[in-house]
Amino acid sequence: MNHCSRCDLDTDQPFCPRCGALSRARPVGPEAPPKGAPGQTFECLIWNGAMPGIRVGAANRERFFSPKRSRIELVIDDRLCRVDLADNFWTSCPEIRAAVDEGGMNRLEAWIEAKGLLPPGDSEKLRGRADRVVLEVVAPEERFRVRVAEGAGREK
């Protein structure tokens, strides 16, 4: 018997008949409950390294992400994008650095620039407050929707 972690559905099929996700064999023994619940939100800051990204922060990383996953999905303007978490996401750098769509384009960088979002030092100088984004849990530990926090960037 397989189990879909997105729909919490048991099935004998390799793919969930409800959402199409890969279903996995249900583990034997107690399993830790998923981190976060659909609809739950948390705020993050803009980060700027080699390219702009989202600084999740250690507390949000522990609360909403699973160390078992090296890849998550980010929904940007209703477009599903793949995020490969860096090797040091779980140690020193809890940032989402790129979100690539099906065409190979980094949608996260383009979205941050289009919204006029800046890292904290720059946004505090320019606007007197740090630009923030909100991540909403779509599927615990694996899919998040991103939007601009109220009053951040060029959107007011």
N, CA, C and O atoms as a GROMACS GRO file, in nm:
protein
  624
    1MET      N    1   0.085  -0.119   0.000
    1MET     CA    2   0.000   0.000   0.000
    1MET      C    3   0.089   0.124   0.000
    1MET      O    4   0.181   0.135   0.081
    2ASN      N    5   0.062   0.216  -0.088
    2ASN     CA    6   0.133   0.344  -0.096
    2ASN      C    7   0.051   0.453  -0.030
    2ASN      O    8  -0.068   0.438  -0.004
    3HIS      N    9   0.120   0.564  -0.003
    3HIS     CA   10   0.054   0.676   0.064
    3HIS      C   11   0.098   0.807  -0.001
    3HIS      O   12   0.216   0.828  -0.026
    4CYS      N   13   0.001   0.896  -0.028
    4CYS     CA   14   0.031   1.029  -0.081
    4CYS      C   15   0.040   1.125   0.037
    4CYS      O   16  -0.058   1.143   0.110
    5SER      N   17   0.158   1.187   0.055
    5SER     CA   18   0.175   1.278   0.168
    5SER      C   19   0.104   1.411   0.145
    5SER      O   20   0.071   1.480   0.241
    6ARG      N   21   0.078   1.446   0.020
    6ARG     CA   22   0.005   1.571  -0.009
    6ARG      C   23  -0.142   1.560   0.028
    6ARG      O   24  -0.196   1.648   0.094
    7CYS      N   25  -0.206   1.452  -0.014
    7CYS     CA   26  -0.350   1.436   0.007
    7CYS      C   27  -0.384   1.351   0.129
    7CYS      O   28  -0.500   1.339   0.167
    8ASP      N   29  -0.281   1.291   0.189
    8ASP     CA   30  -0.300   1.199   0.301
    8ASP      C   31  -0.394   1.086   0.260
    8ASP      O   32  -0.489   1.052   0.331
    9LEU      N   33  -0.366   1.028   0.143
    9LEU     CA   34  -0.451   0.927   0.084
    9LEU      C   35  -0.372   0.798   0.065
    9LEU      O   36  -0.260   0.801   0.013
   10ASP      N   37  -0.429   0.687   0.106
   10ASP     CA   38  -0.369   0.557   0.080
   10ASP      C   39  -0.419   0.508  -0.055
   10ASP      O   40  -0.537   0.520  -0.088
   11THR      N   41  -0.326   0.451  -0.134
   11THR     CA   42  -0.361   0.405  -0.269
   11THR      C   43  -0.273   0.286  -0.305
   11THR      O   44  -0.164   0.270  -0.250
   12ASP      N   45  -0.320   0.205  -0.396
   12ASP     CA   46  -0.237   0.094  -0.445
   12ASP      C   47  -0.168   0.134  -0.575
   12ASP      O   48  -0.101   0.051  -0.637
   13GLN      N   49  -0.183   0.260  -0.617
   13GLN     CA   50  -0.123   0.308  -0.740
   13GLN      C   51   0.008   0.380  -0.711
   13GLN      O   52   0.027   0.432  -0.600
   14PRO      N   53   0.101   0.384  -0.808
   14PRO     CA   54   0.229   0.452  -0.785
   14PRO      C   55   0.214   0.605  -0.779
   14PRO      O   56   0.297   0.672  -0.718
   15PHE      N   57   0.108   0.660  -0.843
   15PHE     CA   58   0.082   0.803  -0.839
   15PHE      C   59  -0.056   0.826  -0.779
   15PHE      O   60  -0.150   0.751  -0.806
   16CYS      N   61  -0.067   0.928  -0.698
   16CYS     CA   62  -0.192   0.961  -0.631
   16CYS      C   63  -0.302   0.988  -0.734
   16CYS      O   64  -0.282   1.070  -0.823
   17PRO      N   65  -0.417   0.921  -0.722
   17PRO     CA   66  -0.526   0.946  -0.818
   17PRO      C   67  -0.590   1.084  -0.799
   17PRO      O   68  -0.657   1.133  -0.890
   18ARG      N   69  -0.571   1.146  -0.683
   18ARG     CA   70  -0.631   1.277  -0.657
   18ARG      C   71  -0.545   1.392  -0.708
   18ARG      O   72  -0.596   1.480  -0.777
   19CYS      N   73  -0.413   1.392  -0.674
   19CYS     CA   74  -0.329   1.507  -0.710
   19CYS      C   75  -0.218   1.473  -0.810
   19CYS      O   76  -0.154   1.563  -0.864
   20GLY      N   77  -0.194   1.345  -0.836
   20GLY     CA   78  -0.094   1.306  -0.933
   20GLY      C   79   0.048   1.295  -0.879
   20GLY      O   80   0.140   1.262  -0.953
   21ALA      N   81   0.067   1.323  -0.748
   21ALA     CA   82   0.201   1.316  -0.688
   21ALA      C   83   0.245   1.170  -0.674
   21ALA      O   84   0.162   1.079  -0.666
   22LEU      N   85   0.375   1.150  -0.672
   22LEU     CA   86   0.430   1.017  -0.651
   22LEU      C   87   0.392   0.972  -0.511
   22LEU      O   88   0.421   1.041  -0.413
   23SER      N   89   0.328   0.857  -0.500
   23SER     CA   90   0.294   0.803  -0.369
   23SER      C   91   0.403   0.706  -0.326
   23SER      O   92   0.462   0.637  -0.410
   24ARG      N   93   0.429   0.700  -0.201
   24ARG     CA   94   0.539   0.617  -0.148
   24ARG      C   95   0.483   0.512  -0.054
   24ARG      O   96   0.374   0.527   0.001
   25ALA      N   97   0.561   0.407  -0.036
   25ALA     CA   98   0.520   0.303   0.058
   25ALA      C   99   0.508   0.364   0.197
   25ALA      O  100   0.596   0.438   0.241
   26ARG      N  101   0.398   0.334   0.265
   26ARG     CA  102   0.377   0.387   0.398
   26ARG      C  103   0.482   0.327   0.491
   26ARG      O  104   0.496   0.205   0.498
   27PRO      N  105   0.557   0.414   0.563
   27PRO     CA  106   0.660   0.361   0.652
   27PRO      C  107   0.600   0.285   0.770
   27PRO      O  108   0.490   0.314   0.816
   28VAL      N  109   0.676   0.188   0.814
   28VAL     CA  110   0.635   0.110   0.930
   28VAL      C  111   0.685   0.180   1.055
   28VAL      O  112   0.799   0.227   1.059
   29GLY      N  113   0.601   0.188   1.155
   29GLY     CA  114   0.641   0.252   1.281
   29GLY      C  115   0.597   0.397   1.285
   29GLY      O  116   0.541   0.449   1.188
   30PRO      N  117   0.623   0.462   1.398
   30PRO     CA  118   0.578   0.601   1.412
   30PRO      C  119   0.652   0.694   1.318
   30PRO      O  120   0.773   0.684   1.300
   31GLU      N  121   0.577   0.784   1.258
   31GLU     CA  122   0.635   0.881   1.165
   31GLU      C  123   0.611   1.021   1.222
   31GLU      O  124   0.504   1.049   1.276
   32ALA      N  125   0.709   1.107   1.209
   32ALA     CA  126   0.693   1.244   1.256
   32ALA      C  127   0.588   1.314   1.172
   32ALA      O  128   0.587   1.298   1.049
   33PRO      N  129   0.500   1.390   1.234
   33PRO     CA  130   0.400   1.462   1.156
   33PRO      C  131   0.468   1.568   1.069
   33PRO      O  132   0.576   1.617   1.104
   34PRO      N  133   0.407   1.602   0.956
   34PRO     CA  134   0.468   1.703   0.869
   34PRO      C  135   0.477   1.837   0.940
   34PRO      O  136   0.398   1.867   1.030
   35LYS      N  137   0.574   1.918   0.899
   35LYS     CA  138   0.595   2.050   0.958
   35LYS      C  139   0.508   2.150   0.884
   35LYS      O  140   0.518   2.164   0.762
   36GLY      N  141   0.424   2.221   0.958
   36GLY     CA  142   0.335   2.319   0.899
   36GLY      C  143   0.207   2.255   0.849
   36GLY      O  144   0.199   2.133   0.835
   37ALA      N  145   0.108   2.338   0.824
   37ALA     CA  146  -0.021   2.291   0.774
   37ALA      C  147  -0.060   2.379   0.655
   37ALA      O  148  -0.025   2.497   0.651
   38PRO      N  149  -0.132   2.323   0.559
   38PRO     CA  150  -0.174   2.404   0.444
   38PRO      C  151  -0.245   2.532   0.491
   38PRO      O  152  -0.329   2.530   0.580
   39GLY      N  153  -0.207   2.643   0.428
   39GLY     CA  154  -0.265   2.772   0.462
   39GLY      C  155  -0.186   2.850   0.566
   39GLY      O  156  -0.205   2.971   0.580
   40GLN      N  157  -0.099   2.783   0.638
   40GLN     CA  158  -0.017   2.850   0.738
   40GLN      C  159   0.085   2.940   0.668
   40GLN      O  160   0.138   2.902   0.564
   41THR      N  161   0.113   3.058   0.723
   41THR     CA  162   0.205   3.152   0.660
   41THR      C  163   0.316   3.193   0.755
   41THR      O  164   0.302   3.184   0.877
   42PHE      N  165   0.427   3.240   0.697
   42PHE     CA  166   0.537   3.294   0.774
   42PHE      C  167   0.610   3.397   0.691
   42PHE      O  168   0.616   3.387   0.568
   43GLU      N  169   0.667   3.498   0.760
   43GLU     CA  170   0.736   3.606   0.691
   43GLU      C  171   0.886   3.578   0.680
   43GLU      O  172   0.947   3.518   0.768
   44CYS      N  173   0.941   3.624   0.568
   44CYS     CA  174   1.085   3.611   0.542
   44CYS      C  175   1.137   3.743   0.487
   44CYS      O  176   1.059   3.827   0.442
   45LEU      N  177   1.267   3.761   0.492
   45LEU     CA  178   1.331   3.881   0.439
   45LEU      C  179   1.393   3.853   0.303
   45LEU      O  180   1.415   3.738   0.266
   46ILE      N  181   1.421   3.959   0.230
   46ILE     CA  182   1.493   3.947   0.104
   46ILE      C  183   1.641   3.928   0.138
   46ILE      O  184   1.691   3.986   0.234
   47TRP      N  185   1.709   3.848   0.060
   47TRP     CA  186   1.850   3.820   0.080
   47TRP      C  187   1.922   3.853  -0.050
   47TRP      O  188   1.865   3.836  -0.158
   48ASN      N  189   2.044   3.901  -0.041
   48ASN     CA  190   2.118   3.930  -0.162
   48ASN      C  191   2.260   3.877  -0.149
   48ASN      O  192   2.341   3.931  -0.075
   49GLY      N  193   2.287   3.771  -0.222
   49GLY     CA  194   2.422   3.716  -0.231
   49GLY      C  195   2.468   3.740  -0.374
   49GLY      O  196   2.472   3.854  -0.420
   50ALA      N  197   2.501   3.633  -0.444
   50ALA     CA  198   2.538   3.645  -0.584
   50ALA      C  199   2.417   3.690  -0.667
   50ALA      O  200   2.433   3.752  -0.773
   51MET      N  201   2.296   3.659  -0.619
   51MET     CA  202   2.171   3.702  -0.681
   51MET      C  203   2.068   3.718  -0.570
   51MET      O  204   2.088   3.662  -0.462
   52PRO      N  205   1.960   3.792  -0.592
   52PRO     CA  206   1.861   3.809  -0.486
   52PRO      C  207   1.787   3.678  -0.459
   52PRO      O  208   1.768   3.596  -0.548
   53GLY      N  209   1.747   3.661  -0.334
   53GLY     CA  210   1.674   3.542  -0.292
   53GLY      C  211   1.590   3.574  -0.169
   53GLY      O  212   1.565   3.690  -0.138
   54ILE      N  213   1.546   3.469  -0.099
   54ILE     CA  214   1.464   3.483   0.020
   54ILE      C  215   1.537   3.423   0.139
   54ILE      O  216   1.578   3.307   0.135
   55ARG      N  217   1.554   3.502   0.244
   55ARG     CA  218   1.615   3.452   0.367
   55ARG      C  219   1.503   3.394   0.454
   55ARG      O  220   1.425   3.469   0.513
   56VAL      N  221   1.497   3.262   0.461
   56VAL     CA  222   1.395   3.192   0.538
   56VAL      C  223   1.421   3.212   0.687
   56VAL      O  224   1.328   3.233   0.764
   57GLY      N  225   1.548   3.205   0.728
   57GLY     CA  226   1.584   3.216   0.868
   57GLY      C  227   1.582   3.081   0.937
   57GLY      O  228   1.510   2.990   0.895
   58ALA      N  229   1.660   3.068   1.042
   58ALA     CA  230   1.675   2.940   1.111
   58ALA      C  231   1.545   2.894   1.177
   58ALA      O  232   1.510   2.776   1.170
   59ALA      N  233   1.472   2.986   1.241
   59ALA     CA  234   1.349   2.946   1.310
   59ALA      C  235   1.244   2.894   1.212
   59ALA      O  236   1.182   2.791   1.238
   60ASN      N  237   1.224   2.964   1.099
   60ASN     CA  238   1.129   2.916   0.998
   60ASN      C  239   1.176   2.787   0.933
   60ASN      O  240   1.096   2.699   0.902
   61ARG      N  241   1.305   2.775   0.912
   61ARG     CA  242   1.362   2.652   0.853
   61ARG      C  243   1.326   2.533   0.941
   61ARG      O  244   1.280   2.431   0.890
   62GLU      N  245   1.346   2.546   1.070
   62GLU     CA  246   1.318   2.436   1.164
   62GLU      C  247   1.169   2.405   1.172
   62GLU      O  248   1.129   2.290   1.189
   63ARG      N  249   1.088   2.508   1.160
   63ARG     CA  250   0.944   2.493   1.180
   63ARG      C  251   0.870   2.441   1.056
   63ARG      O  252   0.770   2.371   1.070
   64PHE      N  253   0.918   2.475   0.935
   64PHE     CA  254   0.841   2.446   0.815
   64PHE      C  255   0.910   2.356   0.712
   64PHE      O  256   0.845   2.312   0.618
   65PHE      N  257   1.039   2.329   0.727
   65PHE     CA  258   1.112   2.252   0.627
   65PHE      C  259   1.162   2.121   0.687
   65PHE      O  260   1.183   2.111   0.808
   66SER      N  261   1.181   2.022   0.603
   66SER     CA  262   1.230   1.891   0.647
   66SER      C  263   1.372   1.868   0.596
   66SER      O  264   1.399   1.887   0.477
   67PRO      N  265   1.462   1.826   0.684
   67PRO     CA  266   1.599   1.797   0.638
   67PRO      C  267   1.604   1.677   0.542
   67PRO      O  268   1.708   1.653   0.480
   68LYS      N  269   1.496   1.604   0.530
   68LYS     CA  270   1.491   1.491   0.437
   68LYS      C  271   1.475   1.537   0.292
   68LYS      O  272   1.493   1.459   0.199
   69ARG      N  273   1.440   1.664   0.274
   69ARG     CA  274   1.415   1.716   0.139
   69ARG      C  275   1.527   1.810   0.095
   69ARG      O  276   1.561   1.904   0.166
   70SER      N  277   1.583   1.783  -0.020
   70SER     CA  278   1.684   1.873  -0.077
   70SER      C  279   1.624   1.960  -0.186
   70SER      O  280   1.690   2.049  -0.240
   71ARG      N  281   1.497   1.933  -0.218
   71ARG     CA  282   1.427   2.010  -0.321
   71ARG      C  283   1.285   2.038  -0.272
   71ARG      O  284   1.218   1.952  -0.215
   72ILE      N  285   1.240   2.162  -0.295
   72ILE     CA  286   1.102   2.200  -0.265
   72ILE      C  287   1.044   2.266  -0.390
   72ILE      O  288   1.113   2.281  -0.491
   73GLU      N  289   0.918   2.304  -0.382
   73GLU     CA  290   0.853   2.376  -0.492
   73GLU      C  291   0.804   2.509  -0.439
   73GLU      O  292   0.757   2.519  -0.326
   74LEU      N  293   0.815   2.611  -0.522
   74LEU     CA  294   0.771   2.745  -0.488
   74LEU      C  295   0.673   2.790  -0.596
   74LEU      O  296   0.703   2.780  -0.715
   75VAL      N  297   0.556   2.838  -0.555
   75VAL     CA  298   0.458   2.890  -0.650
   75VAL      C  299   0.477   3.041  -0.655
   75VAL      O  300   0.457   3.110  -0.556
   76ILE      N  301   0.516   3.090  -0.772
   76ILE     CA  302   0.541   3.233  -0.794
   76ILE      C  303   0.445   3.280  -0.902
   76ILE      O  304   0.452   3.234  -1.016
   77ASP      N  305   0.353   3.371  -0.866
   77ASP     CA  306   0.253   3.420  -0.962
   77ASP      C  307   0.183   3.304  -1.033
   77ASP      O  308   0.173   3.303  -1.156
   78ASP      N  309   0.137   3.207  -0.957
   78ASP     CA  310   0.066   3.089  -1.008
   78ASP      C  311   0.150   3.000  -1.098
   78ASP      O  312   0.095   2.916  -1.170
   79ARG      N  313   0.281   3.016  -1.096
   79ARG     CA  314   0.372   2.932  -1.174
   79ARG      C  315   0.451   2.844  -1.078
   79ARG      O  316   0.511   2.894  -0.983
   80LEU      N  317   0.452   2.714  -1.102
   80LEU     CA  318   0.524   2.620  -1.017
   80LEU      C  319   0.671   2.618  -1.055
   80LEU      O  320   0.707   2.597  -1.171
   81CYS      N  321   0.757   2.638  -0.954
   81CYS     CA  322   0.902   2.642  -0.977
   81CYS      C  323   0.973   2.544  -0.884
   81CYS      O  324   0.927   2.518  -0.773
   82ARG      N  325   1.085   2.493  -0.931
   82ARG     CA  326   1.168   2.398  -0.854
   82ARG      C  327   1.276   2.476  -0.780
   82ARG      O  328   1.341   2.564  -0.836
   83VAL      N  329   1.294   2.441  -0.653
   83VAL     CA  330   1.398   2.502  -0.570
   83VAL      C  331   1.488   2.391  -0.518
   83VAL      O  332   1.443   2.305  -0.443
   84ASP      N  333   1.614   2.394  -0.558
   84ASP     CA  334   1.713   2.302  -0.502
   84ASP      C  335   1.777   2.374  -0.384
   84ASP      O  336   1.845   2.476  -0.401
   85LEU      N  337   1.756   2.321  -0.264
   85LEU     CA  338   1.813   2.382  -0.145
   85LEU      C  339   1.964   2.357  -0.142
   85LEU      O  340   2.010   2.246  -0.168
   86ALA      N  341   2.039   2.461  -0.110
   86ALA     CA  342   2.185   2.450  -0.105
   86ALA      C  343   2.227   2.353   0.005
   86ALA      O  344   2.153   2.330   0.100
   87ASP      N  345   2.345   2.296  -0.010
   87ASP     CA  346   2.396   2.201   0.090
   87ASP      C  347   2.403   2.262   0.229
   87ASP      O  348   2.384   2.192   0.328
   88ASN      N  349   2.431   2.392   0.237
   88ASN     CA  350   2.444   2.456   0.368
   88ASN      C  351   2.313   2.519   0.418
   88ASN      O  352   2.315   2.596   0.514
   89PHE      N  353   2.199   2.489   0.354
   89PHE     CA  354   2.069   2.539   0.399
   89PHE      C  355   2.045   2.499   0.544
   89PHE      O  356   1.990   2.577   0.622
   90TRP      N  357   2.085   2.377   0.582
   90TRP     CA  358   2.059   2.326   0.717
   90TRP      C  359   2.167   2.362   0.817
   90TRP      O  360   2.154   2.328   0.935
   91THR      N  361   2.274   2.427   0.775
   91THR     CA  362   2.379   2.462   0.870
   91THR      C  363   2.393   2.612   0.889
   91THR      O  364   2.370   2.663   0.999
   92SER      N  365   2.429   2.684   0.784
   92SER     CA  366   2.462   2.825   0.803
   92SER      C  367   2.388   2.923   0.712
   92SER      O  368   2.391   3.043   0.738
   93CYS      N  369   2.323   2.876   0.608
   93CYS     CA  370   2.263   2.967   0.509
   93CYS      C  371   2.120   2.927   0.475
   93CYS      O  372   2.096   2.866   0.370
   94PRO      N  373   2.023   2.960   0.560
   94PRO     CA  374   1.884   2.922   0.532
   94PRO      C  375   1.816   3.015   0.433
   94PRO      O  376   1.725   3.090   0.468
   95GLU      N  377   1.863   3.011   0.308
   95GLU     CA  378   1.808   3.097   0.203
   95GLU      C  379   1.759   3.014   0.084
   95GLU      O  380   1.811   2.907   0.054
   96ILE      N  381   1.657   3.068   0.020
   96ILE     CA  382   1.611   3.015  -0.109
   96ILE      C  383   1.677   3.105  -0.212
   96ILE      O  384   1.647   3.224  -0.220
   97ARG      N  385   1.764   3.048  -0.291
   97ARG     CA  386   1.848   3.128  -0.380
   97ARG      C  387   1.797   3.136  -0.524
   97ARG      O  388   1.826   3.233  -0.594
   98ALA      N  389   1.724   3.037  -0.568
   98ALA     CA  390   1.671   3.037  -0.704
   98ALA      C  391   1.549   2.947  -0.708
   98ALA      O  392   1.541   2.848  -0.636
   99ALA      N  393   1.453   2.983  -0.794
   99ALA     CA  394   1.333   2.902  -0.818
   99ALA      C  395   1.316   2.896  -0.969
   99ALA      O  396   1.282   2.996  -1.033
  100VAL      N  397   1.340   2.780  -1.025
  100VAL     CA  398   1.349   2.762  -1.170
  100VAL      C  399   1.219   2.705  -1.224
  100VAL      O  400   1.168   2.605  -1.173
  101ASP      N  401   1.165   2.769  -1.329
  101ASP     CA  402   1.042   2.719  -1.391
  101ASP      C  403   1.074   2.609  -1.492
  101ASP      O  404   1.190   2.570  -1.508
  102GLU      N  405   0.970   2.560  -1.560
  102GLU     CA  406   0.988   2.449  -1.654
  102GLU      C  407   1.076   2.485  -1.772
  102GLU      O  408   1.131   2.397  -1.837
  103GLY      N  409   1.091   2.615  -1.800
  103GLY     CA  410   1.177   2.660  -1.910
  103GLY      C  411   1.320   2.688  -1.868
  103GLY      O  412   1.403   2.727  -1.951
  104GLY      N  413   1.352   2.668  -1.739
  104GLY     CA  414   1.488   2.690  -1.690
  104GLY      C  415   1.516   2.833  -1.644
  104GLY      O  416   1.630   2.866  -1.614
  105MET      N  417   1.413   2.918  -1.640
  105MET     CA  418   1.431   3.057  -1.598
  105MET      C  419   1.419   3.070  -1.446
  105MET      O  420   1.332   3.009  -1.384
  106ASN      N  421   1.508   3.151  -1.386
  106ASN     CA  422   1.501   3.178  -1.243
  106ASN      C  423   1.388   3.278  -1.218
  106ASN      O  424   1.410   3.399  -1.226
  107ARG      N  425   1.270   3.230  -1.188
  107ARG     CA  426   1.153   3.314  -1.166
  107ARG      C  427   1.166   3.395  -1.038
  107ARG      O  428   1.112   3.506  -1.030
  108LEU      N  429   1.235   3.344  -0.938
  108LEU     CA  430   1.247   3.415  -0.811
  108LEU      C  431   1.321   3.546  -0.829
  108LEU      O  432   1.276   3.650  -0.780
  109GLU      N  433   1.433   3.544  -0.896
  109GLU     CA  434   1.511   3.666  -0.918
  109GLU      C  435   1.429   3.768  -0.997
  109GLU      O  436   1.426   3.885  -0.961
  110ALA      N  437   1.362   3.724  -1.102
  110ALA     CA  438   1.281   3.815  -1.183
  110ALA      C  439   1.165   3.872  -1.102
  110ALA      O  440   1.133   3.990  -1.115
  111TRP      N  441   1.102   3.790  -1.018
  111TRP     CA  442   0.989   3.834  -0.936
  111TRP      C  443   1.034   3.937  -0.832
  111TRP      O  444   0.966   4.039  -0.814
  112ILE      N  445   1.145   3.913  -0.765
  112ILE     CA  446   1.197   4.007  -0.665
  112ILE      C  447   1.227   4.142  -0.730
  112ILE      O  448   1.193   4.247  -0.676
  113GLU      N  449   1.290   4.138  -0.846
  113GLU     CA  450   1.323   4.264  -0.916
  113GLU      C  451   1.197   4.335  -0.964
  113GLU      O  452   1.188   4.458  -0.954
  114ALA      N  453   1.099   4.260  -1.016
  114ALA     CA  454   0.975   4.321  -1.065
  114ALA      C  455   0.896   4.387  -0.952
  114ALA      O  456   0.830   4.488  -0.974
  115LYS      N  457   0.903   4.330  -0.832
  115LYS     CA  458   0.830   4.385  -0.717
  115LYS      C  459   0.907   4.498  -0.648
  115LYS      O  460   0.853   4.563  -0.559
  116GLY      N  461   1.031   4.521  -0.689
  116GLY     CA  462   1.110   4.627  -0.628
  116GLY      C  463   1.154   4.596  -0.486
  116GLY      O  464   1.171   4.687  -0.405
  117LEU      N  465   1.173   4.469  -0.455
  117LEU     CA  466   1.213   4.427  -0.321
  117LEU      C  467   1.364   4.438  -0.303
  117LEU      O  468   1.441   4.407  -0.394
  118LEU      N  469   1.405   4.483  -0.186
  118LEU     CA  470   1.546   4.502  -0.156
  118LEU      C  471   1.583   4.431  -0.026
  118LEU      O  472   1.496   4.408   0.058
  119PRO      N  473   1.712   4.397  -0.008
  119PRO     CA  474   1.754   4.338   0.119
  119PRO      C  475   1.738   4.440   0.232
  119PRO      O  476   1.729   4.560   0.204
  120PRO      N  477   1.735   4.396   0.358
  120PRO     CA  478   1.703   4.484   0.471
  120PRO      C  479   1.780   4.616   0.476
  120PRO      O  480   1.718   4.721   0.492
  121GLY      N  481   1.912   4.614   0.464
  121GLY     CA  482   1.990   4.738   0.474
  121GLY      C  483   1.947   4.840   0.371
  121GLY      O  484   1.933   4.958   0.402
  122ASP      N  485   1.926   4.796   0.247
  122ASP     CA  486   1.887   4.887   0.139
  122ASP      C  487   1.743   4.936   0.154
  122ASP      O  488   1.714   5.054   0.136
  123SER      N  489   1.650   4.843   0.189
  123SER     CA  490   1.510   4.884   0.201
  123SER      C  491   1.489   4.974   0.323
  123SER      O  492   1.405   5.064   0.319
  124GLU      N  493   1.564   4.951   0.431
  124GLU     CA  494   1.551   5.038   0.549
  124GLU      C  495   1.602   5.178   0.518
  124GLU      O  496   1.544   5.276   0.563
  125LYS      N  497   1.711   5.188   0.441
  125LYS     CA  498   1.762   5.321   0.402
  125LYS      C  499   1.662   5.393   0.312
  125LYS      O  500   1.635   5.511   0.331
  126LEU      N  501   1.609   5.321   0.215
  126LEU     CA  502   1.521   5.381   0.115
  126LEU      C  503   1.380   5.407   0.168
  126LEU      O  504   1.322   5.513   0.144
  127ARG      N  505   1.324   5.308   0.242
  127ARG     CA  506   1.184   5.317   0.283
  127ARG      C  507   1.162   5.325   0.434
  127ARG      O  508   1.050   5.347   0.479
  128GLY      N  509   1.270   5.306   0.512
  128GLY     CA  510   1.256   5.310   0.657
  128GLY      C  511   1.203   5.182   0.717
  128GLY      O  512   1.171   5.179   0.836
  129ARG      N  513   1.192   5.075   0.639
  129ARG     CA  514   1.146   4.944   0.688
  129ARG      C  515   1.204   4.835   0.599
  129ARG      O  516   1.235   4.859   0.482
  130ALA      N  517   1.218   4.716   0.653
  130ALA     CA  518   1.273   4.604   0.577
  130ALA      C  519   1.165   4.543   0.488
  130ALA      O  520   1.053   4.519   0.533
  131ASP      N  521   1.199   4.518   0.362
  131ASP     CA  522   1.107   4.449   0.272
  131ASP      C  523   1.094   4.303   0.315
  131ASP      O  524   1.194   4.238   0.349
  132ARG      N  525   0.971   4.254   0.314
  132ARG     CA  526   0.942   4.118   0.357
  132ARG      C  527   0.854   4.048   0.253
  132ARG      O  528   0.780   4.112   0.178
  133VAL      N  529   0.864   3.918   0.251
  133VAL     CA  530   0.773   3.836   0.170
  133VAL      C  531   0.706   3.737   0.264
  133VAL      O  532   0.754   3.709   0.373
  134VAL      N  533   0.593   3.685   0.219
  134VAL     CA  534   0.519   3.586   0.296
  134VAL      C  535   0.522   3.455   0.219
  134VAL      O  536   0.494   3.452   0.099
  135LEU      N  537   0.557   3.348   0.288
  135LEU     CA  538   0.547   3.214   0.230
  135LEU      C  539   0.426   3.146   0.293
  135LEU      O  540   0.410   3.146   0.415
  136GLU      N  541   0.343   3.088   0.208
  136GLU     CA  542   0.225   3.014   0.254
  136GLU      C  543   0.247   2.866   0.226
  136GLU      O  544   0.287   2.828   0.116
  137VAL      N  545   0.220   2.783   0.324
  137VAL     CA  546   0.234   2.638   0.307
  137VAL      C  547   0.119   2.590   0.218
  137VAL      O  548   0.002   2.608   0.251
  138VAL      N  549   0.154   2.528   0.105
  138VAL     CA  550   0.056   2.467   0.017
  138VAL      C  551   0.051   2.318   0.046
  138VAL      O  552  -0.056   2.261   0.066
  139ALA      N  553   0.168   2.255   0.049
  139ALA     CA  554   0.182   2.114   0.088
  139ALA      C  555   0.295   2.111   0.191
  139ALA      O  556   0.408   2.148   0.158
  140PRO      N  557   0.269   2.068   0.313
  140PRO     CA  558   0.370   2.072   0.418
  140PRO      C  559   0.505   2.017   0.375
  140PRO      O  560   0.514   1.909   0.317
  141GLU      N  561   0.610   2.095   0.405
  141GLU     CA  562   0.750   2.060   0.382
  141GLU      C  563   0.791   2.056   0.235
  141GLU      O  564   0.910   2.039   0.206
  142GLU      N  565   0.697   2.072   0.140
  142GLU     CA  566   0.738   2.055   0.002
  142GLU      C  567   0.693   2.163  -0.095
  142GLU      O  568   0.761   2.185  -0.196
  143ARG      N  569   0.581   2.232  -0.070
  143ARG     CA  570   0.536   2.334  -0.165
  143ARG      C  571   0.488   2.459  -0.089
  143ARG      O  572   0.411   2.449   0.007
  144PHE      N  573   0.537   2.576  -0.134
  144PHE     CA  574   0.504   2.704  -0.071
  144PHE      C  575   0.468   2.806  -0.178
  144PHE      O  576   0.525   2.806  -0.287
  145ARG      N  577   0.372   2.893  -0.147
  145ARG     CA  578   0.335   3.003  -0.235
  145ARG      C  579   0.399   3.130  -0.178
  145ARG      O  580   0.397   3.151  -0.057
  146VAL      N  581   0.456   3.214  -0.265
  146VAL     CA  582   0.523   3.336  -0.220
  146VAL      C  583   0.444   3.458  -0.265
  146VAL      O  584   0.391   3.462  -0.376
  147ARG      N  585   0.436   3.558  -0.176
  147ARG     CA  586   0.374   3.686  -0.210
  147ARG      C  587   0.446   3.796  -0.133
  147ARG      O  588   0.515   3.769  -0.035
  148VAL      N  589   0.428   3.919  -0.178
  148VAL     CA  590   0.489   4.033  -0.111
  148VAL      C  591   0.410   4.062   0.016
  148VAL      O  592   0.287   4.064   0.013
  149ALA      N  593   0.480   4.085   0.128
  149ALA     CA  594   0.413   4.122   0.252
  149ALA      C  595   0.354   4.262   0.238
  149ALA      O  596   0.406   4.344   0.163
  150GLU      N  597   0.248   4.287   0.308
  150GLU     CA  598   0.180   4.417   0.302
  150GLU      C  599   0.277   4.530   0.333
  150GLU      O  600   0.350   4.524   0.432
  151GLY      N  601   0.278   4.632   0.249
  151GLY     CA  602   0.363   4.749   0.270
  151GLY      C  603   0.506   4.734   0.225
  151GLY      O  604   0.587   4.824   0.246
  152ALA      N  605   0.540   4.621   0.163
  152ALA     CA  606   0.680   4.598   0.121
  152ALA      C  607   0.697   4.632  -0.027
  152ALA      O  608   0.600   4.634  -0.103
  153GLY      N  609   0.819   4.658  -0.065
  153GLY     CA  610   0.852   4.685  -0.206
  153GLY      C  611   0.778   4.804  -0.260
  153GLY      O  612   0.749   4.899  -0.187
  154ARG      N  613   0.747   4.799  -0.389
  154ARG     CA  614   0.673   4.908  -0.452
  154ARG      C  615   0.524   4.898  -0.428
  154ARG      O  616   0.450   4.994  -0.452
  155GLU      N  617   0.476   4.779  -0.379
  155GLU     CA  618   0.332   4.760  -0.355
  155GLU      C  619   0.297   4.816  -0.218
  155GLU      O  620   0.359   4.780  -0.118
  156LYS      N  621   0.200   4.903  -0.214
  156LYS     CA  622   0.156   4.961  -0.086
  156LYS      C  623   0.007   4.949  -0.072
  156LYS      O  624  -0.049   4.993   0.029
   0.00000   0.00000   0.00000
